[in-house]
């Protein structure tokens, strides 16, 4: 995906949004994605792993590694 232009990225976002609509906003929300070379890292708020797997199935985008985030820290954590 790293070599895709704005039109291709827009198209990918449209496909993703369509899959999200099919699943429903109560189960999954796409926060953002990071494109790094030939990999894409997507951040979701989801009720469970199955919602992300369903999104991958409907959109055609692989979810080869799903990691649950259990704790978030940021610069204010030090205070």
C-alpha positions in Angstrom: 0.0 0.0 0.0 3.0 2.3 0.5 3.2 3.0 -3.2 -0.5 3.7 -3.7 -1.5 7.2 -4.6 -4.3 9.4 -3.2 -7.0 7.9 -5.5 -6.1 4.3 -4.5 -6.0 5.2 -0.8 -9.4 6.9 -1.1 -10.8 3.8 -2.8 -9.4 1.6 -0.1 -11.0 3.8 2.5 -14.4 3.6 0.7 -14.2 -0.2 0.6 -13.4 -0.2 4.4 -16.2 2.2 5.2 -18.6 0.0 3.2 -17.6 -3.0 5.3 -17.9 -1.0 8.5 -21.5 0.0 7.6 -22.4 -3.6 7.0 -21.1 -4.6 10.4 -22.6 -1.7 12.4 -21.1 1.2 14.4 -21.9 -0.5 17.7 -19.4 -3.3 17.0 -16.5 -1.6 15.3 -15.1 1.8 14.6 -12.1 2.5 12.4 -9.9 5.1 14.1 -7.0 5.4 11.5 -4.4 3.5 9.6 -0.7 3.9 9.2 0.9 2.9 5.9 4.6 1.8 6.2 6.2 0.4 3.1 4.3 -2.7 2.1 2.4 -2.9 5.4 -0.7 -1.2 6.8 -1.4 -0.9 10.5 -5.0 -0.2 11.4 -6.4 1.0 14.7 -10.0 0.0 15.6 -12.2 0.3 18.5 -14.1 -3.0 18.5 -16.3 -5.1 20.7 -14.2 -8.2 20.0 -11.7 -9.8 17.7 -14.5 -11.3 15.6 -15.7 -7.8 14.5 -12.2 -7.1 13.1 -12.1 -10.4 11.4 -15.5 -9.8 9.9 -14.3 -6.4 8.6 -11.3 -8.1 7.0 -13.5 -10.7 5.4 -16.0 -8.1 4.0 -13.4 -5.6 2.8 -10.9 -8.1 1.4 -8.1 -6.6 3.4 -6.1 -9.1 5.4 -5.9 -9.0 9.2 -2.9 -11.2 9.6 -2.1 -10.1 13.1 -4.7 -8.7 15.6 -3.3 -7.3 18.9 -5.6 -6.3 21.7 -4.4 -3.1 23.5 -4.9 -3.4 27.2 -3.2 -0.3 28.5 -2.4 3.1 26.9 0.3 5.4 28.1 1.3 8.8 26.8 3.5 11.7 27.9 1.0 12.6 30.7 1.4 9.2 32.3 4.7 10.5 33.7 3.0 13.2 35.7 
